[in-house]
C-alpha cells in the first residue's frame, strides 16, 4: 500500500478513535500519520485543508462535522 494511503488511514483512525473518546489511541494514530507524511499537512487543521480538496460545500460540511472534529479531539491544532 502506498505511503500516502497509509498516512490517510492513520489520520482517519485518529479521528474515529477521538470521536469514540479513545484519545490515547487517537494521539498515537495522529503521530503515525505525521511521521509518514513528507510535508506538514498533519500539523494543523488549516494545513490539512490547504493541502487537499475536500469537495463541494455539502461534502466539506460533512468532513467538518466528523473528520476534522475528530482530529481536533485527537490533538490537532487549528493553526
C-alpha positions as CSV (number, residue, x, y, z in Angstrom):
1,X,0.0,0.0,0.0
2,X,1.5,3.4,-0.9
3,X,2.6,5.6,1.9
4,X,0.1,8.3,1.0
5,X,-2.8,5.9,1.7
6,X,-1.2,4.7,4.9
7,X,-0.9,8.2,6.4
8,X,-4.5,9.0,5.4
9,X,-5.7,5.8,7.1
10,X,-3.8,6.7,10.2
11,X,-5.4,10.1,10.2
12,X,-8.9,8.6,9.7
13,X,-8.3,6.2,12.6
14,X,-7.1,9.1,14.8
15,X,-10.3,11.0,14.0
16,X,-12.5,7.9,14.6
17,X,-10.8,6.9,17.9
18,X,-11.0,10.5,19.2
19,X,-14.7,10.7,18.4
20,X,-15.2,7.5,20.4
21,X,-13.3,9.0,23.3
22,X,-10.2,6.9,22.9
23,X,-7.8,9.9,22.9
24,X,-4.6,8.0,23.6
25,X,-5.1,5.7,20.6
26,X,-6.1,8.8,18.6
27,X,-3.0,10.6,19.5
28,X,-0.9,7.5,18.6
29,X,-2.5,7.3,15.2
30,X,-2.2,11.0,14.5
31,X,1.6,10.8,15.4
32,X,1.9,7.9,12.9
33,X,0.2,10.0,10.2
34,X,2.6,12.8,10.8
35,X,5.6,10.5,10.8
36,X,4.6,9.1,7.4
37,X,3.9,12.5,5.9
38,X,6.6,14.1,3.8
39,X,5.1,17.6,4.5
40,X,3.4,19.3,7.3
41,X,-0.2,18.6,6.3
42,X,-1.0,16.9,9.5
43,X,0.5,19.6,11.7
44,X,-2.8,21.6,11.8
45,X,-6.3,21.7,10.5
46,X,-5.5,24.7,8.4
47,X,-2.5,22.9,6.7
48,X,-4.6,19.9,6.1
49,X,-7.4,21.9,4.5
50,X,-4.8,23.8,2.3
51,X,-3.2,20.6,1.1
52,X,-6.3,18.7,-0.1
53,X,-9.6,19.3,-1.8
54,X,-12.5,18.2,0.4
55,X,-15.2,18.6,-2.2
56,X,-18.2,20.8,-2.6
57,X,-19.7,22.7,0.3
58,X,-22.1,20.0,1.4
59,X,-19.3,17.4,1.5
60,X,-16.9,19.8,3.2
61,X,-19.6,20.3,5.9
62,X,-19.6,16.5,6.5
63,X,-15.8,16.5,6.8
64,X,-16.0,19.4,9.2
65,X,-18.6,17.6,11.4
66,X,-16.8,14.3,11.6
67,X,-13.2,14.0,10.3
68,X,-11.9,17.5,11.3
69,X,-13.9,17.4,14.6
70,X,-12.2,14.1,15.5
71,X,-8.8,15.3,14.5
72,X,-9.3,18.3,16.8
73,X,-10.1,15.9,19.6
74,X,-7.0,13.9,18.8
75,X,-4.9,17.0,19.4
76,X,-4.5,18.6,16.0
77,X,-4.5,22.4,16.5
78,X,-6.4,24.7,14.3
79,X,-3.3,26.6,13.0
